[in-house]
Amino acid sequence: MSFSDTFTKDKEQESLLGYDDTAFRYFATCIAFVVVLPWTYSVARSLLCPTRKKRDILLSTSKASVRTCKSADMVEKASKTKGHSKRFDGNFNCWLLQVVILAVIWSVLLFGLHSISGQSEIKAFDPFEILQISHSATKEDIKKAYRRLAKQHHPDNNPGDVIAASRFRELVRAENALLDDTARRNYEKYGNPEGTQTSKVGIGLPRFLLDKDTQPVILSIFFFFLLFVVPMTFICYYQRTKSYAANGVMIETLQFLGFYINESTRVKNCPELLASSAESRSMTQRPTDNNAMKPLGQQVVEHKPRQFQSHPIIMKNSFLIWGHMQRLHHLMTTELRADCDQLLRYSMKITQAMIEIACMREWFFTAQALIDFRRSLVQGIDVKGAQLLQVPHFTEETLKACGRGKNPCTTLSDFLAKDADQRKGLTRIEDEEQLLDIEAFVAHVGDIEIKVKVEVEGESEIVAGDIATLIVQLQRKNISDDERLGPVHAPLFPDDKYEEWWVFLVEGAPSPRIICHERMRDTDRVIEARMRWQISRPGKHKMHLHALCDSYAGIDKKVEVNFTAFHPDEVKREIFVHKEDEDLDLQPTLFQQFMGDFGREEESEEEEEDTKKPAQKDLGSNRIVNAGSKAETDEDSEKKGDGDDSSASSSDSDSD
């Protein structure tokens, strides 16, 4: 049955009564199973088990346990995140819609299973069933049943009824199959009164598709989906994806950042750059925002005059970013806090793109400033804010207490290096719960040890022109080998943030340029990176390796990298060729193997020509020799003739 035959008026003349929907039920049931099973599993898993973050899966291939921060703020944040995950990883309306769609599909599936449960095979031609007689019926019974049913379904008695006409033709065919001897033998042997028939296999279609009354509706729905729904889906998807780059940032944002970021860009320039991104400008601005922003605008301190003052949404989001960094969340309404959280979610991809732009242009100070801005957003500290504000329960009074005394402490690395009693004496905090939170923070942040090594793979010396490899190994001292680090301590950041390290190899002063860089995202105890670059000149090289953390301010590391590169003439390197490589050189290439047969045929033809040419030359020389000997014979004979004549004349003269 072809598609064109299905939707034509000639279909009225075909048999619809014997059409079997079993094939369609099998087909629809299989399709429903393929769709509903994985979807149901996904929805049930999101309901029963909180979804694991992709970050947890990608960061480490090991099965180590996750080390989380045990401070009160982070425990509360983790419970909220877990509760959000249990709320089906999305809003309730979306989840409810999925449940309703799944319920409809499961209903269709159960109906299909029920309809095919009593059918073992697809319906075949059965004249006894058509005539409603038993298999032991005689010819008289067959004729009697035929007359009774034919009178009921005759087309003259049912004008315009396609089903009745089809039923009547089935009766004629069944009666002929049972009364005609040839047709009966064919039916008993082949299952068809016409004899052997070719089998056709196709997707089962429901019977209503073949009905003349439903054909216009089916065609309309088909062309609606084909000509409208499918193209519009593709267009909407393309319009959405074409605006984003591979790193998830809008292309308009990348163009804007590429134009405005320069070598003098510092942290104070970054809040307005983030607020001016396309993601920020696409956020909704409410009419009530002007009044809601007034308390915040009066307290925010901007460290740089605004450059884009004519855009209200940029000004609003810029104030929100400054307010977050200065910890003025209590001045934000619920709607403004939601907008601030949305900006912070955008900020991770955008700041990463900003750092990559600076690295691409080899601006180390700019990249360092952008990383400072990134961790200021994570920890909620101002441009000129103290590093110790990252510690839980630290206030301005606590900072003043830490700055006094015989052993003042102003940096986070110094604070982490002290023991618990010294930290308690510095902070002068007596609350045991707050002290436990501080110790939990110290245990989670910890310290790192960095090791570097410069080498040229496969060589013992470094020569100008070589591709050098810098092996950087970072070891976290606060976790064991069977642990990996969980989310960083960031109670003011809306989502979980994992620790990342940016490693830069720089050279030159006072404006160092980036030789190579690497982004290290693993959370295991020991992580390693390999950076490669080409040695440009011989002599002593003095470089610096900067390891910058994007989540905490004050724990960065700096290591000096020194090595000497020899001149190529100073070092003689022996080129070692393995015997297997030599054997490979002797093997013919694929092209030589392909052209080998043709080459041999040409060589054989040339050899045959060469063998023929010397023979021809020999024959020619023989001819020349023979011709020469013949000429010599003729000359001898002539000389002899002349001699005879002279002797004869001499004899004549003597006789005279």
C-alpha positions as CSV (number, residue, x, y, z in Angstrom):
1,M,0.0,0.0,0.0
2,S,1.6,3.3,-1.0
3,F,1.1,6.7,0.5
4,S,-0.6,8.0,-2.7
5,D,-3.1,5.2,-2.7
6,T,-4.1,5.9,0.9
7,F,-5.3,9.4,0.2
8,T,-7.2,9.0,-3.2
9,K,-10.8,8.6,-4.1
10,D,-10.0,5.1,-5.6
11,K,-9.6,4.0,-2.0
12,E,-13.3,3.8,-1.8
13,Q,-13.3,0.8,-4.0
14,E,-10.8,-1.1,-1.9
15,S,-11.6,-3.3,1.0
16,L,-11.7,-1.4,4.3
17,L,-13.7,-4.0,6.2
18,G,-10.7,-6.4,6.4
19,Y,-8.3,-3.8,7.4
20,D,-6.4,-4.8,10.6
21,D,-5.2,-2.2,13.2
22,T,-3.1,-4.7,15.0
23,A,0.1,-3.6,13.2
24,F,-0.5,0.0,14.2
25,R,-1.1,-1.0,17.8
26,Y,2.2,-2.8,17.9
27,F,4.0,0.1,16.3
28,A,2.4,2.8,18.6
29,T,3.1,0.7,21.7
30,C,6.8,0.4,20.8
31,I,7.1,4.1,20.1
32,A,5.4,4.9,23.4
33,F,7.7,2.6,25.3
34,V,10.8,4.2,23.7
35,V,9.6,7.7,24.8
36,V,8.0,7.0,28.1
37,L,10.6,4.8,29.9
38,P,13.6,7.1,29.9
39,W,11.4,10.2,30.5
40,T,9.7,8.5,33.5
41,Y,13.1,7.4,34.8
42,S,14.4,11.0,34.6
43,V,11.4,12.6,36.3
44,A,11.4,9.9,39.0
45,R,15.1,10.3,39.6
46,S,14.8,14.1,39.9
47,L,12.0,13.5,42.5
48,L,13.6,10.8,44.6
49,C,17.3,11.5,44.2
50,P,18.7,15.0,44.0
51,T,20.5,15.5,40.7
52,R,24.3,15.4,40.9
53,K,26.0,18.4,39.5
54,K,27.9,17.9,36.3
55,R,30.7,19.7,38.0
56,D,31.0,16.8,40.5
57,I,31.3,14.3,37.7
58,L,33.8,16.2,35.6
59,L,36.2,17.4,38.2
60,S,37.5,14.0,39.3
61,T,37.5,10.6,37.9
62,S,38.4,9.1,41.2
63,K,35.8,7.7,43.7
64,A,37.2,9.9,46.6
65,S,34.9,11.3,49.2
66,V,34.0,15.0,48.9
67,R,35.4,17.4,51.6
68,T,32.8,20.1,52.3
69,C,32.9,23.1,54.6
70,K,31.3,22.5,57.9
71,S,30.6,26.1,58.9
72,A,27.0,27.0,59.8
73,D,26.5,29.3,56.8
74,M,27.7,26.6,54.3
75,V,25.6,23.9,56.0
76,E,22.5,26.1,55.7
77,K,23.4,26.9,52.1
78,A,23.9,23.2,51.3
79,S,20.5,22.4,52.8
80,K,18.9,25.0,50.6
81,T,20.7,23.7,47.6
82,K,19.6,20.2,48.4
83,G,16.0,21.3,48.9
84,H,16.2,23.1,45.5
85,S,17.4,19.9,43.9
86,K,14.6,17.9,45.5
87,R,12.1,20.4,44.0
88,F,12.6,18.6,40.7
89,D,15.5,20.8,39.5
90,G,13.2,23.5,38.2
91,N,9.9,25.2,39.0
92,F,6.9,23.3,40.0
93,N,4.8,24.2,37.0
94,C,7.4,22.7,34.6
95,W,7.5,19.5,36.7
96,L,3.7,19.3,36.8
97,L,3.5,19.6,33.1
98,Q,5.9,16.8,32.6
99,V,3.9,14.6,35.0
100,V,0.6,15.4,33.0
101,I,2.3,14.5,29.7
102,L,3.7,11.3,31.1
103,A,0.3,10.3,32.5
104,V,-1.3,10.8,29.0
105,I,1.4,8.7,27.4
106,W,1.1,6.0,30.0
107,S,-2.7,5.9,29.4
108,V,-2.2,5.4,25.7
109,L,0.5,2.8,26.4
110,L,-1.8,0.8,28.7
111,F,-4.7,1.0,26.2
112,G,-2.4,-0.3,23.5
113,L,-1.2,-3.2,25.7
114,H,-4.8,-4.1,26.6
115,S,-5.9,-4.0,22.9
116,I,-3.1,-6.3,21.7
117,S,-3.0,-8.6,24.7
118,G,-5.6,-11.0,23.3
119,Q,-4.2,-11.0,19.7
120,S,-1.4,-13.4,19.0
121,E,-1.0,-12.6,15.3
122,I,-2.2,-10.2,12.7
123,K,-5.6,-10.9,11.3
124,A,-5.5,-13.1,8.1
125,F,-8.1,-14.0,5.5
126,D,-10.6,-16.5,6.9
127,P,-13.6,-17.3,4.7
128,F,-15.3,-19.2,7.5
129,E,-15.2,-16.2,9.8
130,I,-16.4,-13.9,7.1
131,L,-19.4,-16.2,6.3
132,Q,-19.9,-16.8,10.0
133,I,-19.9,-20.6,9.6
134,S,-18.0,-23.4,11.1
135,H,-15.2,-25.3,9.4
136,S,-17.5,-28.4,9.1
137,A,-20.2,-26.6,7.1
138,T,-21.4,-28.2,3.9
139,K,-21.9,-26.5,0.5
140,E,-25.5,-25.9,1.3
141,D,-24.6,-24.2,4.6
142,I,-22.1,-22.1,2.7
143,K,-24.5,-21.0,0.1
144,K,-27.2,-20.4,2.6
145,A,-25.0,-18.2,4.7
146,Y,-23.7,-16.4,1.7
147,R,-27.3,-15.6,0.5
148,R,-28.3,-14.4,3.9
149,L,-25.3,-12.0,4.3
150,A,-25.2,-10.9,0.7
151,K,-28.8,-9.8,0.9
152,Q,-27.9,-7.7,4.0
153,H,-24.8,-6.1,2.6
154,H,-25.6,-5.8,-1.1
155,P,-24.6,-2.4,-2.6
156,D,-28.1,-1.9,-4.0
157,N,-29.6,-2.2,-0.5
158,N,-26.9,0.2,0.9
159,P,-26.3,2.9,-1.6
160,G,-23.2,5.1,-0.9
161,D,-22.0,2.8,2.0
162,V,-18.4,2.0,1.3
163,I,-18.1,-0.4,4.2
164,A,-21.2,-2.4,3.0
165,A,-19.7,-2.6,-0.5
166,S,-16.4,-3.8,0.9
167,R,-18.2,-6.3,3.1
168,F,-20.1,-7.6,0.1
169,R,-16.9,-8.2,-1.9
170,E,-15.4,-10.0,1.0
171,L,-18.5,-12.3,1.0
172,V,-18.1,-13.0,-2.7
173,R,-14.4,-13.8,-2.2
174,A,-15.1,-16.1,0.8
175,E,-17.9,-17.9,-1.0
176,N,-15.7,-18.4,-4.0
177,A,-12.8,-19.7,-1.9
178,L,-15.0,-22.4,-0.4
179,L,-17.1,-23.5,-3.4
180,D,-14.6,-23.3,-6.2
181,D,-12.2,-26.3,-6.2
182,T,-9.2,-24.4,-7.5
183,A,-9.7,-21.5,-5.1
184,R,-10.2,-23.8,-2.2
185,R,-7.0,-25.7,-2.9
186,N,-5.2,-22.4,-3.1
187,Y,-6.7,-21.2,0.2
188,E,-5.8,-24.5,1.9
189,K,-2.3,-24.5,0.5
190,Y,-1.3,-20.8,0.5
191,G,-4.0,-19.2,2.7
192,N,-5.3,-17.2,-0.2
193,P,-7.8,-18.2,-2.9
194,E,-5.8,-16.4,-5.6
195,G,-2.7,-18.5,-4.9
196,T,0.8,-17.3,-3.8
197,Q,0.9,-13.6,-3.1
198,T,3.8,-11.3,-2.5
199,S,4.2,-10.1,1.0
200,K,4.4,-6.4,1.8
201,V,5.9,-5.1,5.1
202,G,5.4,-1.5,6.3
203,I,4.5,0.7,9.3
204,G,1.0,-0.1,10.4
205,L,-1.5,2.8,10.0
206,P,-4.7,3.1,12.0
207,R,-7.9,2.6,10.2
208,F,-9.2,6.2,10.6
209,L,-6.4,7.4,8.3
210,L,-8.0,5.5,5.5
211,D,-11.5,6.9,6.0
212,K,-12.5,9.5,3.4
213,D,-14.1,11.8,6.0
214,T,-10.9,12.1,8.1
215,Q,-8.5,12.5,5.2
216,P,-8.7,16.3,4.9
217,V,-8.2,16.7,8.6
218,I,-5.2,14.3,8.6
219,L,-3.7,16.1,5.6
220,S,-4.2,19.5,7.3
221,I,-2.5,18.4,10.5
222,F,0.3,16.8,8.6
223,F,1.1,19.8,6.5
224,F,0.7,22.1,9.5
225,F,3.5,20.2,11.3
226,L,5.6,19.8,8.2
227,L,5.3,23.4,6.9
228,F,4.9,25.4,10.1
229,V,5.8,23.6,13.4
230,V,9.1,22.0,12.2
231,P,10.5,25.2,10.4
232,M,9.5,27.4,13.3
233,T,11.1,25.1,15.8
234,F,14.3,25.1,13.8
235,I,14.2,28.9,13.3
236,C,13.7,29.5,17.1
237,Y,16.5,27.1,18.0
238,Y,18.8,28.7,15.5
239,Q,17.9,32.3,16.6
240,R,18.7,31.3,20.2
241,T,21.9,29.4,19.6
242,K,23.5,31.8,17.0
243,S,23.6,34.5,19.7
244,Y,25.9,32.4,21.9
245,A,29.5,31.4,21.6
246,A,31.0,28.0,22.4
247,N,31.8,29.1,26.0
248,G,28.2,29.9,26.7
249,V,28.6,33.7,26.5
250,M,26.6,35.8,24.1
251,I,28.6,36.9,21.0
252,E,27.5,40.5,21.6
253,T,29.1,40.4,25.0
254,L,32.4,39.0,23.6
255,Q,32.5,41.7,21.1
256,F,31.8,44.4,23.7
257,L,34.5,43.0,26.1
258,G,37.0,42.6,23.3
259,F,36.6,46.3,22.5
260,Y,36.6,47.8,26.0
261,I,39.1,45.6,27.8
262,N,42.6,47.0,27.5
263,E,46.0,46.7,29.2
264,S,45.0,49.3,31.8
265,T,41.8,47.5,32.9
266,R,41.6,46.9,36.6
267,V,39.1,45.7,39.2
268,K,37.4,49.0,39.5
269,N,36.5,48.9,35.8
270,C,35.0,45.4,36.0
271,P,31.5,46.0,37.7
272,E,30.4,48.3,35.0
273,L,31.7,46.0,32.3
274,L,29.8,43.1,33.8
275,A,26.6,45.3,34.1
276,S,27.0,46.3,30.4
277,S,27.1,42.8,29.1
278,A,24.3,41.6,26.8
279,E,23.1,39.1,29.5
280,S,22.8,41.9,32.0
281,R,21.0,44.2,29.6
282,S,18.5,41.4,28.7
283,M,17.2,41.3,32.3
284,T,13.8,42.7,33.1
285,Q,13.5,46.1,34.6
286,R,10.4,46.7,36.8
287,P,8.7,50.1,37.3
288,T,9.2,49.8,41.1
289,D,13.0,49.4,40.8
290,N,13.6,53.2,40.9
291,N,12.2,53.5,44.4
292,A,13.6,50.2,45.6
293,M,17.1,51.2,44.5
294,K,17.2,54.5,46.4
295,P,18.4,53.1,49.8
296,L,21.1,51.0,48.0
297,G,22.2,53.9,45.8
298,Q,22.8,56.1,48.8
299,Q,25.1,53.6,50.5
300,V,27.0,52.2,47.6
301,V,30.5,53.6,47.0
302,E,31.7,53.6,43.4
303,H,35.4,53.6,43.1
304,K,35.2,54.8,39.5
305,P,32.9,57.2,37.7
306,R,30.3,55.6,35.5
307,Q,31.0,55.5,31.8
308,F,27.5,54.4,30.6
309,Q,25.2,56.7,32.4
310,S,22.4,56.8,29.8
311,H,21.3,53.2,30.2
312,P,19.1,52.6,33.3
313,I,19.5,48.9,33.3
314,I,23.3,49.2,33.3
315,M,23.2,51.7,36.2
316,K,20.9,49.5,38.2
317,N,22.9,46.3,37.7
318,S,26.1,48.2,38.4
319,F,24.7,49.3,41.7
320,L,23.7,45.7,42.5
321,I,27.2,44.4,41.8
322,W,28.8,47.1,43.9
323,G,26.3,46.5,46.7
324,H,27.1,42.8,46.7
325,M,30.8,43.4,46.9
326,Q,30.3,45.8,49.8
327,R,27.8,43.4,51.5
328,L,24.8,45.7,51.4
329,H,22.3,42.9,50.8
330,H,20.1,44.0,53.7
331,L,19.3,47.1,51.6
332,M,18.0,45.1,48.7
333,T,14.4,44.0,48.3
334,T,13.5,40.4,47.4
335,E,13.2,41.2,43.7
336,L,16.6,43.1,43.7
337,R,18.3,40.2,45.6
338,A,17.0,37.8,42.9
339,D,18.3,40.1,40.2
340,C,21.7,40.3,42.0
341,D,21.8,36.5,42.2
342,Q,21.0,36.2,38.5
343,L,23.9,38.6,37.7
344,L,26.2,36.5,39.8
345,R,25.2,33.4,37.9
346,Y,26.0,35.2,34.6
347,S,29.3,36.5,36.1
348,M,31.2,33.2,36.1
349,K,31.1,32.7,32.4
350,I,31.5,36.3,31.6
351,T,34.6,36.8,33.9
352,Q,36.1,33.6,32.4
353,A,35.7,35.1,29.0
354,M,37.3,38.4,30.3
355,I,40.3,36.5,31.6
356,E,40.7,34.6,28.4
357,I,40.8,37.8,26.4
358,A,43.6,39.2,28.6
359,C,45.5,35.9,28.3
360,M,45.1,35.9,24.5
361,R,46.7,39.4,24.5
362,E,49.4,38.4,27.0
363,W,48.4,41.1,29.6
364,F,49.3,39.6,32.9
365,F,48.3,42.5,35.2
366,T,45.0,42.7,33.4
367,A,44.4,39.0,33.8
368,Q,45.4,39.2,37.5
369,A,42.9,42.1,38.0
370,L,40.1,40.1,36.4
371,I,40.8,37.1,38.6
372,D,40.7,39.5,41.6
373,F,37.3,40.7,40.4
374,R,36.1,37.1,40.0
375,R,36.9,36.2,43.6
376,S,35.5,39.4,44.9
377,L,32.2,38.4,43.4
378,V,32.5,34.9,44.9
379,Q,33.4,36.1,48.4
380,G,31.5,39.4,48.4
381,I,34.5,41.7,49.2
382,D,35.1,45.1,47.9
383,V,37.9,46.2,45.6
384,K,39.9,47.6,48.6
385,G,38.3,45.2,51.1
386,A,40.4,43.3,53.6
387,Q,41.1,39.6,52.9
388,L,40.1,38.5,56.4
389,L,36.5,39.4,55.6
390,Q,36.3,36.1,53.9
391,V,36.5,34.4,57.3
392,P,33.1,33.7,59.0
393,H,31.9,36.2,61.6
394,F,34.7,38.7,60.8
395,T,33.6,42.4,61.1
396,E,35.4,45.7,61.1
397,E,36.0,45.4,64.9
398,T,37.5,41.9,64.4
399,L,39.8,43.3,61.7
400,K,41.0,46.0,64.0
401,A,41.7,43.5,66.8
402,C,43.7,41.3,64.4
403,G,45.8,44.3,63.3
404,R,46.9,45.1,66.9
405,G,49.3,43.4,69.2
406,K,52.8,42.0,68.9
407,N,52.0,39.7,66.0
408,P,49.4,41.5,63.9
409,C,47.7,39.6,61.0
410,T,46.3,41.3,58.0
411,T,46.4,38.7,55.2
412,L,44.5,35.4,54.9
413,S,47.7,33.3,54.4
414,D,49.1,34.6,57.7
415,F,45.8,33.8,59.4
416,L,45.8,30.3,58.1
417,A,49.4,29.7,59.1
418,K,48.7,30.3,62.8
419,D,47.4,27.6,65.2
420,A,43.9,27.6,66.8
421,D,45.0,29.3,70.0
422,Q,46.7,32.1,68.2
423,R,43.7,32.6,66.0
424,K,41.5,32.8,69.0
425,G,43.7,35.3,70.6
426,L,43.8,37.5,67.5
427,T,40.0,37.5,66.9
428,R,39.1,37.8,70.6
429,I,35.9,35.9,69.8
430,E,34.5,34.0,72.8
431,D,31.5,32.4,71.2
432,E,32.3,28.7,70.8
433,E,30.0,28.2,67.8
434,Q,31.7,31.1,65.9
435,L,35.1,29.7,66.8
436,L,34.0,26.3,65.4
437,D,32.9,28.0,62.2
438,I,36.3,29.8,61.9
439,E,38.1,26.5,62.4
440,A,35.9,24.8,59.8
441,F,36.7,27.5,57.3
442,V,40.5,27.2,58.0
443,A,40.3,23.4,57.6
444,H,38.4,23.8,54.3
445,V,40.7,26.4,52.7
446,G,44.0,25.2,53.9
447,D,47.2,25.8,52.0
448,I,48.8,24.5,48.9
449,E,52.4,23.5,48.0
450,I,53.6,24.1,44.4
451,K,56.4,22.3,42.5
452,V,57.7,23.2,39.1
453,K,60.1,21.5,36.7
454,V,61.3,22.6,33.2
455,E,62.4,19.9,30.7
456,V,62.5,19.1,27.0
457,E,60.8,15.8,26.5
458,G,63.3,13.1,25.3
459,E,66.4,15.4,25.8
460,S,68.8,15.9,28.7
461,E,69.7,19.5,27.8
462,I,67.6,22.6,26.9
463,V,68.6,24.2,23.5
464,A,67.3,27.3,21.9
465,G,64.5,26.4,19.5
466,D,63.3,23.5,21.6
467,I,59.7,23.1,22.8
468,A,60.1,23.2,26.6
469,T,57.6,21.7,29.0
470,L,56.8,23.2,32.4
471,I,55.4,20.6,34.8
472,V,53.4,22.3,37.5
473,Q,52.2,20.2,40.5
474,L,49.8,21.7,43.1
475,Q,49.2,19.7,46.3
476,R,46.5,20.6,48.8
477,K,47.6,20.1,52.3
478,N,44.2,20.2,53.9
479,I,42.8,17.1,52.4
480,S,44.0,13.5,52.2
481,D,44.7,11.3,49.2
482,D,41.2,9.7,49.3
483,E,39.4,13.0,49.4
484,R,38.6,15.7,46.9
485,L,37.6,19.3,47.7
486,G,33.9,20.3,47.6
487,P,32.4,23.7,47.0
488,V,34.3,26.7,48.4
489,H,33.1,28.7,51.4
490,A,31.0,31.3,49.7
491,P,27.8,31.9,51.6
492,L,27.0,35.1,49.7
493,F,27.2,33.4,46.3
494,P,23.9,31.9,45.1
495,D,25.3,28.6,43.6
496,D,28.0,26.2,44.5
497,K,31.4,27.4,43.4
498,Y,34.4,25.0,43.0
499,E,37.9,26.1,43.4
500,E,39.9,26.8,40.3
501,W,43.5,27.8,39.8
502,W,44.9,29.9,37.0
503,V,48.6,29.3,36.4
504,F,50.7,31.9,34.5
505,L,54.3,31.7,33.3
506,V,55.4,35.3,32.8
507,E,58.6,37.0,31.8
508,G,59.8,40.5,31.6
509,A,59.7,43.6,33.8
510,P,58.1,46.0,34.6
511,S,55.3,44.9,32.3
512,P,55.5,41.1,32.2
513,R,53.9,39.3,29.4
514,I,52.3,35.9,29.6
515,I,54.4,33.1,28.0
516,C,51.8,30.4,28.6
517,H,48.9,29.8,31.0
518,E,46.7,27.0,32.2
519,R,43.4,26.7,34.0
520,M,43.4,23.9,36.6
521,R,39.9,22.7,37.6
522,D,40.5,19.4,39.3
523,T,39.6,19.1,43.0
524,D,41.8,16.2,43.9
525,R,44.6,16.5,46.5
526,V,47.3,16.5,43.8
527,I,46.7,18.2,40.5
528,E,49.1,18.6,37.6
529,A,49.4,20.7,34.5
530,R,51.8,20.7,31.6
531,M,52.5,24.0,29.8
532,R,54.6,24.1,26.6
533,W,56.3,26.9,24.8
534,Q,59.2,27.4,22.5
535,I,62.6,28.6,23.8
536,S,63.4,31.7,21.7
537,R,66.9,32.5,22.8
538,P,70.0,30.9,24.3
539,G,71.3,31.9,27.7
540,K,69.9,32.2,31.2
541,H,66.2,32.5,31.6
542,K,64.5,34.0,34.7
543,M,60.7,33.6,34.8
544,H,58.0,33.6,37.4
545,L,55.2,31.2,37.8
546,H,52.0,32.7,39.4
547,A,49.3,30.4,40.7
548,L,46.1,32.5,41.3
549,C,43.0,31.1,43.0
550,D,39.7,32.4,41.6
551,S,37.8,31.7,44.8
552,Y,39.8,33.0,47.7
553,A,41.9,36.2,48.0
554,G,45.2,35.9,49.8
555,I,46.4,32.3,49.1
556,D,48.1,32.9,45.7
557,K,51.6,31.5,45.1
558,K,54.6,32.8,43.2
559,V,57.5,30.6,42.2
560,E,60.7,31.6,40.4
561,V,61.6,29.5,37.4
562,N,65.3,29.5,36.3
563,F,67.0,27.5,33.6
564,T,69.7,27.9,31.0
565,A,69.2,27.3,27.3
566,F,72.3,26.3,25.2
567,H,73.1,27.4,21.7
568,P,72.4,24.7,19.0
569,D,76.1,24.7,18.2
570,E,77.1,24.0,21.8
571,V,75.2,20.8,22.1
572,K,75.6,17.9,19.6
573,R,72.6,15.7,19.6
574,E,72.8,12.3,18.1
575,I,69.9,11.3,16.0
576,F,68.9,7.8,17.0
577,V,66.9,5.9,14.4
578,H,65.2,2.8,15.6
579,K,65.6,-0.3,13.5
580,E,61.9,-0.6,13.0
581,D,61.9,2.9,11.5
582,E,64.7,1.9,9.2
583,D,62.7,-1.2,8.1
584,L,59.7,1.0,7.5
585,D,61.8,3.2,5.3
586,L,62.6,0.2,3.1
587,Q,59.0,-0.7,2.7
588,P,57.2,0.7,-0.3
589,T,54.6,3.3,0.3
590,L,51.0,2.8,-0.6
591,F,51.4,4.9,-3.8
592,Q,54.4,2.8,-4.7
593,Q,52.5,-0.4,-4.1
594,F,49.7,0.9,-6.2
595,M,52.0,1.9,-9.1
596,G,54.1,-1.2,-8.8
597,D,52.2,-3.3,-11.3
598,F,52.1,-0.5,-13.8
599,G,55.8,0.1,-13.4
600,R,56.6,-3.6,-13.9
601,E,54.5,-3.7,-17.1
602,E,56.4,-0.7,-18.5
603,E,59.7,-2.2,-17.6
604,S,58.8,-5.5,-19.3
605,E,57.9,-3.6,-22.4
606,E,61.1,-1.7,-22.4
607,E,63.1,-4.9,-21.9
608,E,61.4,-6.5,-24.9
609,E,62.2,-3.4,-27.0
610,D,65.8,-3.5,-25.8
611,T,66.2,-7.2,-26.7
612,K,64.8,-6.6,-30.2
613,K,67.0,-3.6,-31.1
614,P,70.4,-5.4,-30.8
615,A,69.3,-8.2,-33.1
616,Q,68.2,-5.7,-35.8
617,K,71.6,-4.0,-35.5
618,D,73.4,-7.3,-35.9
619,L,71.4,-8.2,-39.0
620,G,72.2,-4.8,-40.5
621,S,75.9,-5.2,-39.8
622,N,75.8,-8.6,-41.4
623,R,74.2,-7.1,-44.4
624,I,76.9,-4.5,-44.6
625,V,79.6,-7.0,-44.2
626,N,78.2,-9.2,-46.9
627,A,77.8,-6.3,-49.2
628,G,81.4,-5.3,-48.5
629,S,82.7,-8.8,-49.2
630,K,80.7,-9.0,-52.4
631,A,82.1,-5.6,-53.5
632,E,85.6,-6.9,-52.7
633,T,84.9,-10.0,-54.8
634,D,83.8,-7.9,-57.8
635,E,86.8,-5.7,-57.5
636,D,89.1,-8.7,-57.4
637,S,87.5,-10.2,-60.4
638,E,87.8,-6.9,-62.3
639,K,91.5,-6.7,-61.3
640,K,92.0,-10.2,-62.5
641,G,90.3,-9.4,-65.7
642,D,92.5,-6.4,-66.2
643,G,95.5,-8.6,-65.4
644,D,94.4,-11.1,-68.0
645,D,94.0,-8.4,-70.6
646,S,97.5,-7.0,-69.8
647,S,99.1,-10.4,-70.0
648,A,97.3,-11.1,-73.2
649,S,98.5,-7.8,-74.7
650,S,102.0,-8.5,-73.5
651,S,102.0,-11.9,-75.1
652,D,100.8,-10.4,-78.3
653,S,103.6,-7.9,-78.3
654,D,106.1,-10.6,-77.7
655,S,104.8,-12.6,-80.5
656,D,105.2,-9.6,-82.7
